[in-house]
Amino acid sequence: MKKIKRLETIEEAKAFASFLAAERNRHLEDIKNAEQDLLLLQSKWGIEIPWDNTYFVIAGD
């Protein structure tokens, strides 16, 4: 279970902001890589990319 910690000082706030920025940047890189993979699939197979919360189910899974 996660605890909520109140930020008490400017140093704590700066450290938390740095953490959040690093997490954001890490996820942005993951999204960029996934988008490149999707575009490769589109160009190779001519498929339409679903841009919503569509999930693919593989037969046998």
N, CA, C, O and CB atoms as a CASP TS submission, in Angstrom:
PFRMAT TS
TARGET T0000
AUTHOR 0000-0000-0000
METHOD Language model
MODEL 1
PARENT N/A
ATOM      1  N   MET     1       0.837  -1.172   0.000  1.00  0.00           N
ATOM      2  CA  MET     1       0.000   0.000   0.000  1.00  0.00           C
ATOM      3  C   MET     1       0.885   1.239   0.000  1.00  0.00           C
ATOM      4  O   MET     1       1.831   1.336   0.781  1.00  0.00           O
ATOM      5  CB  MET     1      -0.954  -0.004   1.209  1.00  0.00           C
ATOM      6  N   LYS     2       0.574   2.180  -0.875  1.00  0.00           N
ATOM      7  CA  LYS     2       1.372   3.396  -0.956  1.00  0.00           C
ATOM      8  C   LYS     2       0.930   4.390   0.102  1.00  0.00           C
ATOM      9  O   LYS     2      -0.249   4.491   0.439  1.00  0.00           O
ATOM     10  CB  LYS     2       1.268   4.019  -2.350  1.00  0.00           C
ATOM     11  N   LYS     3       1.906   5.117   0.614  1.00  0.00           N
ATOM     12  CA  LYS     3       1.614   6.154   1.594  1.00  0.00           C
ATOM     13  C   LYS     3       1.643   7.510   0.908  1.00  0.00           C
ATOM     14  O   LYS     3       2.380   7.719  -0.056  1.00  0.00           O
ATOM     15  CB  LYS     3       2.621   6.110   2.770  1.00  0.00           C
ATOM     16  N   ILE     4       0.844   8.414   1.409  1.00  0.00           N
ATOM     17  CA  ILE     4       0.865   9.789   0.927  1.00  0.00           C
ATOM     18  C   ILE     4       1.734  10.587   1.878  1.00  0.00           C
ATOM     19  O   ILE     4       1.521  10.575   3.091  1.00  0.00           O
ATOM     20  CB  ILE     4      -0.580  10.395   0.826  1.00  0.00           C
ATOM     21  N   LYS     5       2.716  11.280   1.321  1.00  0.00           N
ATOM     22  CA  LYS     5       3.623  12.081   2.140  1.00  0.00           C
ATOM     23  C   LYS     5       3.433  13.542   1.780  1.00  0.00           C
ATOM     24  O   LYS     5       3.493  13.914   0.608  1.00  0.00           O
ATOM     25  CB  LYS     5       5.107  11.646   1.939  1.00  0.00           C
ATOM     26  N   ARG     6       3.211  14.348   2.763  1.00  0.00           N
ATOM     27  CA  ARG     6       3.064  15.777   2.543  1.00  0.00           C
ATOM     28  C   ARG     6       4.452  16.382   2.315  1.00  0.00           C
ATOM     29  O   ARG     6       5.390  16.101   3.061  1.00  0.00           O
ATOM     30  CB  ARG     6       2.342  16.460   3.749  1.00  0.00           C
ATOM     31  N   LEU     7       4.569  17.203   1.290  1.00  0.00           N
ATOM     32  CA  LEU     7       5.838  17.881   1.035  1.00  0.00           C
ATOM     33  C   LEU     7       5.959  19.041   2.013  1.00  0.00           C
ATOM     34  O   LEU     7       5.087  19.907   2.090  1.00  0.00           O
ATOM     35  CB  LEU     7       5.934  18.381  -0.449  1.00  0.00           C
ATOM     36  N   GLU     8       7.049  19.039   2.751  1.00  0.00           N
ATOM     37  CA  GLU     8       7.222  20.024   3.818  1.00  0.00           C
ATOM     38  C   GLU     8       8.197  21.137   3.460  1.00  0.00           C
ATOM     39  O   GLU     8       8.139  22.219   4.043  1.00  0.00           O
ATOM     40  CB  GLU     8       7.691  19.339   5.064  1.00  0.00           C
ATOM     41  N   THR     9       9.091  20.885   2.507  1.00  0.00           N
ATOM     42  CA  THR     9      10.117  21.885   2.191  1.00  0.00           C
ATOM     43  C   THR     9      10.240  22.062   0.689  1.00  0.00           C
ATOM     44  O   THR     9       9.776  21.231  -0.092  1.00  0.00           O
ATOM     45  CB  THR     9      11.477  21.482   2.789  1.00  0.00           C
ATOM     46  N   ILE    10      10.870  23.155   0.301  1.00  0.00           N
ATOM     47  CA  ILE    10      11.122  23.405  -1.119  1.00  0.00           C
ATOM     48  C   ILE    10      12.045  22.333  -1.693  1.00  0.00           C
ATOM     49  O   ILE    10      11.912  21.964  -2.860  1.00  0.00           O
ATOM     50  CB  ILE    10      11.737  24.807  -1.324  1.00  0.00           C
ATOM     51  N   GLU    11      12.973  21.833  -0.891  1.00  0.00           N
ATOM     52  CA  GLU    11      13.881  20.785  -1.354  1.00  0.00           C
ATOM     53  C   GLU    11      13.116  19.500  -1.673  1.00  0.00           C
ATOM     54  O   GLU    11      13.389  18.840  -2.676  1.00  0.00           O
ATOM     55  CB  GLU    11      14.963  20.509  -0.297  1.00  0.00           C
ATOM     56  N   GLU    12      12.165  19.154  -0.822  1.00  0.00           N
ATOM     57  CA  GLU    12      11.337  17.975  -1.085  1.00  0.00           C
ATOM     58  C   GLU    12      10.501  18.175  -2.345  1.00  0.00           C
ATOM     59  O   GLU    12      10.352  17.255  -3.150  1.00  0.00           O
ATOM     60  CB  GLU    12      10.422  17.678   0.118  1.00  0.00           C
ATOM     61  N   ALA    13       9.960  19.371  -2.514  1.00  0.00           N
ATOM     62  CA  ALA    13       9.154  19.660  -3.701  1.00  0.00           C
ATOM     63  C   ALA    13      10.002  19.573  -4.965  1.00  0.00           C
ATOM     64  O   ALA    13       9.553  19.028  -5.973  1.00  0.00           O
ATOM     65  CB  ALA    13       8.511  21.051  -3.592  1.00  0.00           C
ATOM     66  N   LYS    14      11.218  20.102  -4.920  1.00  0.00           N
ATOM     67  CA  LYS    14      12.119  20.033  -6.079  1.00  0.00           C
ATOM     68  C   LYS    14      12.488  18.589  -6.397  1.00  0.00           C
ATOM     69  O   LYS    14      12.517  18.196  -7.563  1.00  0.00           O
ATOM     70  CB  LYS    14      13.392  20.857  -5.823  1.00  0.00           C
ATOM     71  N   ALA    15      12.768  17.808  -5.374  1.00  0.00           N
ATOM     72  CA  ALA    15      13.123  16.401  -5.582  1.00  0.00           C
ATOM     73  C   ALA    15      11.950  15.639  -6.193  1.00  0.00           C
ATOM     74  O   ALA    15      12.139  14.822  -7.094  1.00  0.00           O
ATOM     75  CB  ALA    15      13.552  15.745  -4.251  1.00  0.00           C
ATOM     76  N   PHE    16      10.744  15.905  -5.707  1.00  0.00           N
ATOM     77  CA  PHE    16       9.570  15.230  -6.244  1.00  0.00           C
ATOM     78  C   PHE    16       9.311  15.664  -7.682  1.00  0.00           C
ATOM     79  O   PHE    16       8.946  14.839  -8.519  1.00  0.00           O
ATOM     80  CB  PHE    16       8.341  15.515  -5.373  1.00  0.00           C
ATOM     81  N   ALA    17       9.495  16.945  -7.976  1.00  0.00           N
ATOM     82  CA  ALA    17       9.328  17.437  -9.347  1.00  0.00           C
ATOM     83  C   ALA    17      10.340  16.779 -10.279  1.00  0.00           C
ATOM     84  O   ALA    17       9.999  16.423 -11.407  1.00  0.00           O
ATOM     85  CB  ALA    17       9.479  18.972  -9.397  1.00  0.00           C
ATOM     86  N   SER    18      11.572  16.613  -9.825  1.00  0.00           N
ATOM     87  CA  SER    18      12.595  15.947 -10.637  1.00  0.00           C
ATOM     88  C   SER    18      12.213  14.499 -10.910  1.00  0.00           C
ATOM     89  O   SER    18      12.372  14.008 -12.028  1.00  0.00           O
ATOM     90  CB  SER    18      13.962  16.008  -9.939  1.00  0.00           C
ATOM     91  N   PHE    19      11.711  13.822  -9.889  1.00  0.00           N
ATOM     92  CA  PHE    19      11.266  12.439 -10.055  1.00  0.00           C
ATOM     93  C   PHE    19      10.137  12.353 -11.083  1.00  0.00           C
ATOM     94  O   PHE    19      10.172  11.512 -11.981  1.00  0.00           O
ATOM     95  CB  PHE    19      10.803  11.857  -8.705  1.00  0.00           C
ATOM     96  N   LEU    20       9.138  13.227 -10.947  1.00  0.00           N
ATOM     97  CA  LEU    20       8.009  13.203 -11.877  1.00  0.00           C
ATOM     98  C   LEU    20       8.448  13.512 -13.302  1.00  0.00           C
ATOM     99  O   LEU    20       7.961  12.894 -14.248  1.00  0.00           O
ATOM    100  CB  LEU    20       6.943  14.197 -11.437  1.00  0.00           C
ATOM    101  N   ALA    21       9.362  14.462 -13.463  1.00  0.00           N
ATOM    102  CA  ALA    21       9.855  14.797 -14.802  1.00  0.00           C
ATOM    103  C   ALA    21      10.594  13.609 -15.415  1.00  0.00           C
ATOM    104  O   ALA    21      10.435  13.329 -16.603  1.00  0.00           O
ATOM    105  CB  ALA    21      10.783  16.029 -14.746  1.00  0.00           C
ATOM    106  N   ALA    22      11.393  12.913 -14.620  1.00  0.00           N
ATOM    107  CA  ALA    22      12.117  11.743 -15.123  1.00  0.00           C
ATOM    108  C   ALA    22      11.143  10.646 -15.540  1.00  0.00           C
ATOM    109  O   ALA    22      11.337  10.007 -16.574  1.00  0.00           O
ATOM    110  CB  ALA    22      13.093  11.211 -14.057  1.00  0.00           C
ATOM    111  N   GLU    23      10.102  10.422 -14.748  1.00  0.00           N
ATOM    112  CA  GLU    23       9.088   9.419 -15.098  1.00  0.00           C
ATOM    113  C   GLU    23       8.374   9.806 -16.384  1.00  0.00           C
ATOM    114  O   GLU    23       8.153   8.965 -17.254  1.00  0.00           O
ATOM    115  CB  GLU    23       8.067   9.253 -13.956  1.00  0.00           C
ATOM    116  N   ARG    24       8.013  11.084 -16.504  1.00  0.00           N
ATOM    117  CA  ARG    24       7.346  11.553 -17.716  1.00  0.00           C
ATOM    118  C   ARG    24       8.238  11.320 -18.921  1.00  0.00           C
ATOM    119  O   ARG    24       7.782  10.801 -19.940  1.00  0.00           O
ATOM    120  CB  ARG    24       6.979  13.042 -17.600  1.00  0.00           C
ATOM    121  N   ASN    25       9.499  11.696 -18.817  1.00  0.00           N
ATOM    122  CA  ASN    25      10.424  11.545 -19.940  1.00  0.00           C
ATOM    123  C   ASN    25      10.623  10.083 -20.313  1.00  0.00           C
ATOM    124  O   ASN    25      10.720   9.751 -21.494  1.00  0.00           O
ATOM    125  CB  ASN    25      11.765  12.178 -19.607  1.00  0.00           C
ATOM    126  N   ARG    26      10.683   9.213 -19.319  1.00  0.00           N
ATOM    127  CA  ARG    26      10.849   7.782 -19.587  1.00  0.00           C
ATOM    128  C   ARG    26       9.644   7.247 -20.356  1.00  0.00           C
ATOM    129  O   ARG    26       9.799   6.480 -21.307  1.00  0.00           O
ATOM    130  CB  ARG    26      11.036   6.995 -18.267  1.00  0.00           C
ATOM    131  N   HIS    27       8.469   7.646 -19.952  1.00  0.00           N
ATOM    132  CA  HIS    27       7.264   7.165 -20.631  1.00  0.00           C
ATOM    133  C   HIS    27       7.119   7.779 -22.014  1.00  0.00           C
ATOM    134  O   HIS    27       6.625   7.119 -22.928  1.00  0.00           O
ATOM    135  CB  HIS    27       6.026   7.474 -19.798  1.00  0.00           C
ATOM    136  N   LEU    28       7.538   9.023 -22.187  1.00  0.00           N
ATOM    137  CA  LEU    28       7.478   9.639 -23.509  1.00  0.00           C
ATOM    138  C   LEU    28       8.375   8.890 -24.489  1.00  0.00           C
ATOM    139  O   LEU    28       8.019   8.728 -25.656  1.00  0.00           O
ATOM    140  CB  LEU    28       7.887  11.118 -23.434  1.00  0.00           C
ATOM    141  N   GLU    29       9.533   8.435 -24.024  1.00  0.00           N
ATOM    142  CA  GLU    29      10.437   7.654 -24.879  1.00  0.00           C
ATOM    143  C   GLU    29       9.794   6.315 -25.248  1.00  0.00           C
ATOM    144  O   GLU    29       9.892   5.872 -26.393  1.00  0.00           O
ATOM    145  CB  GLU    29      11.797   7.419 -24.166  1.00  0.00           C
ATOM    146  N   ASP    30       9.137   5.671 -24.277  1.00  0.00           N
ATOM    147  CA  ASP    30       8.433   4.412 -24.560  1.00  0.00           C
ATOM    148  C   ASP    30       7.332   4.626 -25.599  1.00  0.00           C
ATOM    149  O   ASP    30       7.169   3.815 -26.510  1.00  0.00           O
ATOM    150  CB  ASP    30       7.830   3.826 -23.265  1.00  0.00           C
ATOM    151  N   ILE    31       6.585   5.712 -25.459  1.00  0.00           N
ATOM    152  CA  ILE    31       5.501   6.011 -26.400  1.00  0.00           C
ATOM    153  C   ILE    31       6.065   6.269 -27.787  1.00  0.00           C
ATOM    154  O   ILE    31       5.511   5.803 -28.782  1.00  0.00           O
ATOM    155  CB  ILE    31       4.681   7.228 -25.923  1.00  0.00           C
ATOM    156  N   LYS    32       7.162   7.006 -27.855  1.00  0.00           N
ATOM    157  CA  LYS    32       7.803   7.291 -29.146  1.00  0.00           C
ATOM    158  C   LYS    32       8.232   5.992 -29.827  1.00  0.00           C
ATOM    159  O   LYS    32       8.012   5.818 -31.025  1.00  0.00           O
ATOM    160  CB  LYS    32       9.025   8.222 -28.956  1.00  0.00           C
ATOM    161  N   ASN    33       8.838   5.089 -29.073  1.00  0.00           N
ATOM    162  CA  ASN    33       9.278   3.807 -29.634  1.00  0.00           C
ATOM    163  C   ASN    33       8.092   2.964 -30.093  1.00  0.00           C
ATOM    164  O   ASN    33       8.155   2.336 -31.150  1.00  0.00           O
ATOM    165  CB  ASN    33      10.103   3.029 -28.602  1.00  0.00           C
ATOM    166  N   ALA    34       7.020   2.943 -29.317  1.00  0.00           N
ATOM    167  CA  ALA    34       5.832   2.179 -29.702  1.00  0.00           C
ATOM    168  C   ALA    34       5.211   2.762 -30.966  1.00  0.00           C
ATOM    169  O   ALA    34       4.753   2.020 -31.835  1.00  0.00           O
ATOM    170  CB  ALA    34       4.799   2.166 -28.557  1.00  0.00           C
ATOM    171  N   GLU    35       5.193   4.077 -31.069  1.00  0.00           N
ATOM    172  CA  GLU    35       4.630   4.705 -32.267  1.00  0.00           C
ATOM    173  C   GLU    35       5.449   4.352 -33.507  1.00  0.00           C
ATOM    174  O   GLU    35       4.883   4.118 -34.575  1.00  0.00           O
ATOM    175  CB  GLU    35       4.567   6.231 -32.092  1.00  0.00           C
ATOM    176  N   GLN    36       6.772   4.313 -33.374  1.00  0.00           N
ATOM    177  CA  GLN    36       7.620   3.916 -34.502  1.00  0.00           C
ATOM    178  C   GLN    36       7.323   2.474 -34.913  1.00  0.00           C
ATOM    179  O   GLN    36       7.257   2.167 -36.103  1.00  0.00           O
ATOM    180  CB  GLN    36       9.114   4.072 -34.139  1.00  0.00           C
ATOM    181  N   ASP    37       7.144   1.593 -33.934  1.00  0.00           N
ATOM    182  CA  ASP    37       6.807   0.198 -34.235  1.00  0.00           C
ATOM    183  C   ASP    37       5.463   0.099 -34.950  1.00  0.00           C
ATOM    184  O   ASP    37       5.320  -0.664 -35.907  1.00  0.00           O
ATOM    185  CB  ASP    37       6.778  -0.635 -32.946  1.00  0.00           C
ATOM    186  N   LEU    38       4.479   0.870 -34.487  1.00  0.00           N
ATOM    187  CA  LEU    38       3.169   0.858 -35.139  1.00  0.00           C
ATOM    188  C   LEU    38       3.258   1.343 -36.575  1.00  0.00           C
ATOM    189  O   LEU    38       2.618   0.775 -37.460  1.00  0.00           O
ATOM    190  CB  LEU    38       2.182   1.719 -34.363  1.00  0.00           C
ATOM    191  N   LEU    39       4.035   2.374 -36.817  1.00  0.00           N
ATOM    192  CA  LEU    39       4.180   2.887 -38.176  1.00  0.00           C
ATOM    193  C   LEU    39       4.873   1.876 -39.083  1.00  0.00           C
ATOM    194  O   LEU    39       4.537   1.770 -40.262  1.00  0.00           O
ATOM    195  CB  LEU    39       4.959   4.199 -38.165  1.00  0.00           C
ATOM    196  N   LEU    40       5.843   1.128 -38.542  1.00  0.00           N
ATOM    197  CA  LEU    40       6.484   0.068 -39.324  1.00  0.00           C
ATOM    198  C   LEU    40       5.482  -1.028 -39.679  1.00  0.00           C
ATOM    199  O   LEU    40       5.470  -1.517 -40.808  1.00  0.00           O
ATOM    200  CB  LEU    40       7.669  -0.530 -38.548  1.00  0.00           C
ATOM    201  N   LEU    41       4.643  -1.414 -38.718  1.00  0.00           N
ATOM    202  CA  LEU    41       3.605  -2.410 -38.998  1.00  0.00           C
ATOM    203  C   LEU    41       2.648  -1.908 -40.072  1.00  0.00           C
ATOM    204  O   LEU    41       2.246  -2.658 -40.962  1.00  0.00           O
ATOM    205  CB  LEU    41       2.828  -2.755 -37.717  1.00  0.00           C
ATOM    206  N   GLN    42       2.291  -0.643 -39.979  1.00  0.00           N
ATOM    207  CA  GLN    42       1.377  -0.073 -40.962  1.00  0.00           C
ATOM    208  C   GLN    42       1.997  -0.084 -42.354  1.00  0.00           C
ATOM    209  O   GLN    42       1.334  -0.437 -43.329  1.00  0.00           O
ATOM    210  CB  GLN    42       0.992   1.354 -40.568  1.00  0.00           C
ATOM    211  N   SER    43       3.265   0.300 -42.448  1.00  0.00           N
ATOM    212  CA  SER    43       3.897   0.352 -43.768  1.00  0.00           C
ATOM    213  C   SER    43       4.137  -1.048 -44.339  1.00  0.00           C
ATOM    214  O   SER    43       4.018  -1.250 -45.548  1.00  0.00           O
ATOM    215  CB  SER    43       5.223   1.113 -43.686  1.00  0.00           C
ATOM    216  N   LYS    44       4.473  -2.016 -43.482  1.00  0.00           N
ATOM    217  CA  LYS    44       4.749  -3.368 -43.969  1.00  0.00           C
ATOM    218  C   LYS    44       3.474  -4.126 -44.324  1.00  0.00           C
ATOM    219  O   LYS    44       3.422  -4.808 -45.348  1.00  0.00           O
ATOM    220  CB  LYS    44       5.532  -4.145 -42.928  1.00  0.00           C
ATOM    221  N   TRP    45       2.453  -4.013 -43.489  1.00  0.00           N
ATOM    222  CA  TRP    45       1.266  -4.835 -43.643  1.00  0.00           C
ATOM    223  C   TRP    45       0.053  -4.066 -44.160  1.00  0.00           C
ATOM    224  O   TRP    45      -0.970  -4.672 -44.479  1.00  0.00           O
ATOM    225  CB  TRP    45       0.931  -5.469 -42.337  1.00  0.00           C
ATOM    226  N   GLY    46       0.153  -2.748 -44.246  1.00  0.00           N
ATOM    227  CA  GLY    46      -0.967  -1.952 -44.736  1.00  0.00           C
ATOM    228  C   GLY    46      -2.170  -1.953 -43.817  1.00  0.00           C
ATOM    229  O   GLY    46      -3.305  -1.776 -44.261  1.00  0.00           O
ATOM    230  N   ILE    47      -1.914  -2.154 -42.529  1.00  0.00           N
ATOM    231  CA  ILE    47      -3.027  -2.186 -41.579  1.00  0.00           C
ATOM    232  C   ILE    47      -3.346  -0.784 -41.089  1.00  0.00           C
ATOM    233  O   ILE    47      -2.498   0.108 -41.111  1.00  0.00           O
ATOM    234  CB  ILE    47      -2.701  -3.102 -40.389  1.00  0.00           C
ATOM    235  N   GLU    48      -4.575  -0.607 -40.651  1.00  0.00           N
ATOM    236  CA  GLU    48      -4.970   0.655 -40.045  1.00  0.00           C
ATOM    237  C   GLU    48      -4.656   0.575 -38.559  1.00  0.00           C
ATOM    238  O   GLU    48      -5.009  -0.401 -37.896  1.00  0.00           O
ATOM    239  CB  GLU    48      -6.486   0.963 -40.291  1.00  0.00           C
ATOM    240  N   ILE    49      -4.001   1.589 -38.043  1.00  0.00           N
ATOM    241  CA  ILE    49      -3.603   1.596 -36.640  1.00  0.00           C
ATOM    242  C   ILE    49      -4.768   2.084 -35.782  1.00  0.00           C
ATOM    243  O   ILE    49      -5.293   3.172 -36.017  1.00  0.00           O
ATOM    244  CB  ILE    49      -2.352   2.488 -36.424  1.00  0.00           C
ATOM    245  N   PRO    50      -5.183   1.280 -34.778  1.00  0.00           N
ATOM    246  CA  PRO    50      -6.227   1.758 -33.865  1.00  0.00           C
ATOM    247  C   PRO    50      -5.621   2.767 -32.882  1.00  0.00           C
ATOM    248  O   PRO    50      -4.629   2.463 -32.220  1.00  0.00           O
ATOM    249  CB  PRO    50      -6.886   0.563 -33.096  1.00  0.00           C
ATOM    250  N   TRP    51      -6.196   3.936 -32.784  1.00  0.00           N
ATOM    251  CA  TRP    51      -5.663   4.975 -31.895  1.00  0.00           C
ATOM    252  C   TRP    51      -6.512   5.141 -30.647  1.00  0.00           C
ATOM    253  O   TRP    51      -6.437   6.167 -29.972  1.00  0.00           O
ATOM    254  CB  TRP    51      -5.571   6.303 -32.630  1.00  0.00           C
ATOM    255  N   ASP    52      -7.321   4.132 -30.337  1.00  0.00           N
ATOM    256  CA  ASP    52      -8.114   4.169 -29.118  1.00  0.00           C
ATOM    257  C   ASP    52      -7.634   3.045 -28.202  1.00  0.00           C
ATOM    258  O   ASP    52      -6.491   2.602 -28.311  1.00  0.00           O
ATOM    259  CB  ASP    52      -9.642   4.033 -29.430  1.00  0.00           C
ATOM    260  N   ASN    53      -8.474   2.597 -27.329  1.00  0.00           N
ATOM    261  CA  ASN    53      -8.095   1.529 -26.399  1.00  0.00           C
ATOM    262  C   ASN    53      -8.451   0.155 -26.942  1.00  0.00           C
ATOM    263  O   ASN    53      -8.934  -0.700 -26.201  1.00  0.00           O
ATOM    264  CB  ASN    53      -8.770   1.738 -25.051  1.00  0.00           C
ATOM    265  N   THR    54      -8.216  -0.062 -28.229  1.00  0.00           N
ATOM    266  CA  THR    54      -8.500  -1.346 -28.859  1.00  0.00           C
ATOM    267  C   THR    54      -7.412  -2.345 -28.470  1.00  0.00           C
ATOM    268  O   THR    54      -6.227  -2.012 -28.459  1.00  0.00           O
ATOM    269  CB  THR    54      -8.592  -1.200 -30.405  1.00  0.00           C
ATOM    270  N   TYR    55      -7.824  -3.559 -28.156  1.00  0.00           N
ATOM    271  CA  TYR    55      -6.877  -4.611 -27.810  1.00  0.00           C
ATOM    272  C   TYR    55      -6.968  -5.713 -28.846  1.00  0.00           C
ATOM    273  O   TYR    55      -8.045  -6.004 -29.366  1.00  0.00           O
ATOM    274  CB  TYR    55      -7.148  -5.166 -26.390  1.00  0.00           C
ATOM    275  N   PHE    56      -5.847  -6.317 -29.140  1.00  0.00           N
ATOM    276  CA  PHE    56      -5.813  -7.433 -30.070  1.00  0.00           C
ATOM    277  C   PHE    56      -5.761  -8.727 -29.275  1.00  0.00           C
ATOM    278  O   PHE    56      -5.071  -8.812 -28.259  1.00  0.00           O
ATOM    279  CB  PHE    56      -4.605  -7.322 -31.037  1.00  0.00           C
ATOM    280  N   VAL    57      -6.488  -9.732 -29.739  1.00  0.00           N
ATOM    281  CA  VAL    57      -6.470 -11.049 -29.113  1.00  0.00           C
ATOM    282  C   VAL    57      -5.884 -12.014 -30.124  1.00  0.00           C
ATOM    283  O   VAL    57      -6.365 -12.109 -31.253  1.00  0.00           O
ATOM    284  CB  VAL    57      -7.904 -11.499 -28.650  1.00  0.00           C
ATOM    285  N   ILE    58      -4.853 -12.726 -29.724  1.00  0.00           N
ATOM    286  CA  ILE    58      -4.209 -13.712 -30.580  1.00  0.00           C
ATOM    287  C   ILE    58      -4.892 -15.057 -30.344  1.00  0.00           C
ATOM    288  O   ILE    58      -5.071 -15.472 -29.199  1.00  0.00           O
ATOM    289  CB  ILE    58      -2.667 -13.796 -30.297  1.00  0.00           C
ATOM    290  N   ALA    59      -5.269 -15.733 -31.418  1.00  0.00           N
ATOM    291  CA  ALA    59      -5.930 -17.033 -31.296  1.00  0.00           C
ATOM    292  C   ALA    59      -5.052 -17.988 -30.503  1.00  0.00           C
ATOM    293  O   ALA    59      -3.850 -18.085 -30.750  1.00  0.00           O
ATOM    294  CB  ALA    59      -6.246 -17.623 -32.688  1.00  0.00           C
ATOM    295  N   GLY    60      -5.645 -18.682 -29.562  1.00  0.00           N
ATOM    296  CA  GLY    60      -4.919 -19.645 -28.749  1.00  0.00           C
ATOM    297  C   GLY    60      -4.419 -19.077 -27.438  1.00  0.00           C
ATOM    298  O   GLY    60      -3.955 -19.823 -26.576  1.00  0.00           O
ATOM    299  N   ASP    61      -4.507 -17.770 -27.273  1.00  0.00           N
ATOM    300  CA  ASP    61      -4.076 -17.171 -25.997  1.00  0.00           C
ATOM    301  C   ASP    61      -5.189 -17.196 -24.977  1.00  0.00           C
ATOM    302  O   ASP    61      -5.004 -16.735 -23.851  1.00  0.00           O
ATOM    303  CB  ASP    61      -3.604 -15.733 -26.206  1.00  0.00           C
TER
END
